[in-house]
Structures are given as structure tokens and as C-alpha cells.
Amino acid sequence: MPDAKFLKFDTLALHAGQQPDPVTGARAVPIYQTTSYVFRDVEHAASLFNLEVGGHIYSRISNPTVAVLEERVAALEKGTGALAVASGQAALHIAIATLMGQGGHIVASASLYGGSRNMMGLTLPRFGITTTFVDPRDHDGMRKAIRPETRLVFGETIGNPGGEVLDLPAVARIAHDAGMPLMIDNTFASPFLCNPLEHGADIVMHSATKFIGGHGIAIAGVLVDAGRFDWRASGKFPTLTEPYAGYHGIDFFAEFGPQAFIMRARTEGLRDFGPALSPQNAFYLLQGLETLPLRVRQHVANAQAVATFLSTNPAVERVHHPDLPSHPDHALAKKLLPRGSGSIFAFDLKGGREAGKRFIERLRLFSHLANVGDAKSLVIHPASTTHAQLTAEQLAATGIGEGMVRLSVGLEDVDDLIDDLTPALRAAHKG
Amino acid sequence: MTTTFTVDGHDVFATTGGVDFDPAKPVVVFLHGAGFDRTTWRLQTRWFANHGRSVLAVDLPGHGRSGGAPLSSIAAMADWVSRLLDAVGVRQAALVGHSMGGLVSLDAAGRYPDRVRALGLCGIAGEMPVHPEMLESAKAGTSKVRELMTFWGLGRALQIGGMVSPGLWLTRESLAVLDKAAPGVIHNDLAACNAYKDAPARAAQVTCPVTFVCGDSDQMTPAAKCKPLAAAIAGSRMTLLKACGHFMMVERPDETLDALKAVA
């Protein structure tokens, strides 16, 4: 008997979540630029509000164009469902708010995107949710940081900006042994290079602004659930296992099983906090997703060539790319990211902050800005931008040096990129 | 909302469609298919519970959150349904079943005609033979059977997507539910379906109103294999859903609900 022949990644990237429009026959995903949806009759309206039937009510909660994006990302990340929202930060916030309230605690990797670090370290404590940050390679420290009130273990597949690869199976075991879910920010890897849910993670988030879009024109975030975590057995997630007064007394886990987290995140998180993704932006992101496999393959090839070039340049002290044998997580990267470790990586310039400044100002093709995962090559100096809110001590703990420069290698001809980098490195080196 | 009661000394877990179970109302019992659990009925139960019926979407013994060992034959499961009705103090109920749960419903209606007021039978056929390799995989506990049940179960349309409930990816949902089945449960259920040969005889005994719900792309219980059963039950209805595989409750939830409303 032949094996099951599920559609493969490249096919899903083009098709998942969409049936050609039944009315017009439109092959492309239509942009449903509407706030609301006409009910068929009074009975239909009541049934929709009561979750008796599926469908759309109001675009703050769901929208047909956004739903295609959600299903497509769920398919690519091998999850049971997804929720698309207005930004990666909104996705992170909704996930946390769905899992815990005041008094909750998070154990997070110390190597995080500055915005995530800011939210967890500075903003959420004001609302009674605290975080302990731990070196992602310090598994014992991670285990010890879990407290009775901990509700989530959080990390990034590839840390920012040091390129620390999280040992997903090991950290998942630590979380699960304590009855906690593991949530992974998979933005830097994209679903093409890694599916954290296949390595033990329970929830994945993306800043879809990055590789999923790839064009740098739309901000968005996505949450994906593996549908595997036993919220009831853990006994620590009443938002998912006890009747919810805000929705007719629903016990989400009992009624929706593997869809409980996504259903609660949508029906409470989007409804009450409101960071809806616009259908126009969802459309842009769908255009990007169609070429994700093609783009990421080329991103990886270009990044590996640039990293190799930098690693032999006298102006460079160190290159933090997991695909280089010199990176401390190289062996782990080969295991978890066999197609490559993406195209966002940092390197340390000799000469510190001033060398960094000279380098960036001499570049012509690389754009100096605060984004990554664009088709165009990008550059930034983390110490003065994305991680500027961190103290010198926190910077050191996160592995960020004053001369560290982060590249997001794009899809230009790699010879042109190296030709752009060469004089900039010379300028940095000469002073 | 949920409820737990005891049958044969074991806890039985059920959802009630968001409304407290009241045995005084017309009762509808939903029975899931092989290896699955109550959550497969989430897009039908709430409507019935909010429209004058009392709903129990149960986890069969050994499935989901219900205790006990899985029952090894369709007839044993049908007997259990009769004891379930006793346990909740209900003389008569409508039974809505999917696949294995459909066979159980049919068997119960044939042998306990006074306990069953109506039948909704989704994705069933006169015989439901299971490929030996699937049985072998189920016995060995390998992933092949779970993948094949999902691949052959979901219609091709929904393997691409377009789920009516926004953002849900049914292929993985099916795998996630099957992955949670306790060891031996899937093999038990598939073996029970494979061995059951009484469907035509039970159909001939049925006296209550019956509606069959079939998917035009169902490769596990093709509509053509359902027709003889429907023909054997006078006055039964058959609804054929377009672009729909074996999991009509989640693939075409609204159309499935509409078909069931007519009988349950």
C-alpha cells in the first residue's frame, strides 16, 4: 500500500488555504477589503455569534483574505491552525495574554529580538507578568529558572543577533518536564529552513514582515499551534481548560481540542485587544509566501558566500554565522537547519563603534535600516539601534559588542554584494 | 460545557454544545469515528444544544478523556450506547455517528429500536474493510496508519484548504488527534470496523427516520457503497456533499449540519 502523499512545501506555499473564488473564478486570492459580512438571516447571525457555525462576522476577528494566509502558514509550519495579526509583537503579546494573566512568569532565552526583550523585560512587568532571561545554551539554568508560576518557555530558533541556535528538542524536554509549552520565534529561519513544531515546540510565532513577506512592504505577525500540548494535564492554563464567561462558558480545550489555543487567541485576543491584520497586507504577504522556497534557497547561498568572504577579511574579528564551522552551534545547526541557517547574521569589526560607523556609511547596496528578511540586503548596528535600550551589561549578556554589525543578506548578485562590502571593510579597517 | 458520568464503572466524558445537559429535552448523542474523539463534532453540537435539544458528544471508552478500555466490536459499542442512555436517564435519543460511530449508531438502532428516535449516519458503508497494512501499522503503533487515515480521509479539496472556520489546517488537526490516541485504540477501532458485517441486516431492522450524509470524494466509504444501505431503509434520506471527503463534519460543516437538522 503506498504511503500517504501529502502536498509538499513548495506546493503548499502556492496553494494552501485557497480554493479559487467560487463566484468569479479568480485564481489569485481576492482582497476582501470589508469590515463586516452580511448575515444570511437572523438565525445565521445568532449561530455565528454563538460559534455554532464557522464563518466571518467582523474583520477585527477574521477576514477571508487573512484566513488564507493563516491556513497557508499553518500548513507550512505543520500546525493545526494559525492566527495572523498586525505585527510580530502583537502575535507575541496575544500568545502571552492567552496563556497567562497577572502573576504569570516566562522563562526566555536571553538572545532575543530587542522588541521581544523589551516587552518581556520592561513592559509586561507593569501588568504583573515577569520574565527570567537565561543564556539559551545554559539548559540547567533554564530548568532552574522555571517556577511554580511559570507558564511559558520562549526562545528563537536562531538568536538575535548572535546566531545562537536553540537546541529545540532539549529545551522542549525542559519545558514539557515542567508542564510548560515551548514557544519559538521562527522568524529568522522561516518555515522553509526549520519547523520547530517538528522538534518539540508547541507554538511558533513569526514576524511575517520578514521572510514570509520578503518584500519589506507589510507588517504582520502569525501564531501557529501544534495542537499537541495537553493544557488540561498541565493544570496551569485555566484560560484554555475552564469555562470562559466571555464566550458563553466555553471550555476551549474540551470543545476544540487541538484548536483550543488558536480559538481562544482569536475569540478573546483579537476580539478584545484588536490587532487585526488588514486584508491588503495579508494579500501582500501571500504574494511573498508564493516564492518563499525559491527566495530562501538563494538567501542562504548568498549569505554563506558573504559569511565566508567576511571570515577571511582582516577588518573582521569574528563572524557569527551558524553555517560556519567556527560558530559554536555549527553542529546543532546542521542537525536542526540542514538547508542552512538563514541569511541574517552578525560580525564583529575590529575597531569598535567608530569602525562600525565608517563601515555602514561606506556601503552603497546594503540599506541601513531596522528590518531583516527583505529581498534587498540590509545592515544595522545593533548597539545603537535595535538593542539600544539595553545597558552595557545587558548588551554583553546578549553577546552584542560595540563593533557588531548585523547583515540581512538579500537576493542581489553575490559578486555585487561582495564588491559593496570590500571598500566598506577597507574604510572600517583604515580608520 | 462538559459533563462526566459513569458507565460500566468508568468515567465517560462528553461535551454538551455549550448548554447544560438536560435529559428532559430531546437528546442527540454524537459518536465519533475510529481513533478520533468528541471534538470532531464541534461544528454541529452547539447548534443542536441551542435549538431545543440536549447534546452529548461523547468520547467512547478508552478514547479522548473517557476511561476504560476500548470496546472491541461494533456490537459491543452499540450495547454500550444503550447503557449510556440508561446512565444519563434517557429512554430514547437520536444517534449521530461518523464512520465507526455511524456503524455503532446503525447497530444500536437495529437492535434497540425503542431507544433510538432518529439516525444521522455520516460517512458509512455497508462494509468497511480496512487494508491489512493499515491494520498492521495500527497494531505496531507506527505513524503510517495515522497518515493514511488522514490522507485518504480528507477530501483532496480540503487538503489544499479553504476551511470555513478561519485559520484551521485540517490535515494537521487530524494527525494531532490521532497522535493522541492511546496505544492500541486505533487498531482496536479499525479491526472492529473491518470485522463488522451486520450493517445490511441492521439496516433492514431500522424503523426510525434516517439521514445519510456522504461526500462525493470520500475514498474510505464511497457514496456508492452507502447507497445499498440507504435503499434498505424505507424513507431514509441521503445527502451527497460536493468536494467533500470522509470527514464531512469538518470539511463541509454547514452542509453536514443542515442535513442532520432534518432528522435529529
Interface residues (C-beta under 8 A of the other chain):
Chain A: M1 D3 A4 K5 F6 L7 H15 A16 G17 Q18 Q19 A46 S47 N50 L51 E52 V53 G54 G55 H56 S62 N63 P64 V66 A67 V68 E70 E71 R72 A74 A75 K78 G79 T80 G81 A82 L83 A84 A226 G227 R228 R232 P243 H248 G249 I250 D251 A254 E255 F256 G257 P258 Q259 I262 R266
Chain B: M1 T2 F13 T15 G18 D37 T39 R42 L43 R46 W47 N50 R65 H131 E133 M134 K144 E147 L148 T150 F151 W152 A157 Q159 I160 G161 G162 M163 V164 S165 P166 G167 L168 W169 T171 R172 E173 A176 V177 D179 K180 P253 D254 L257
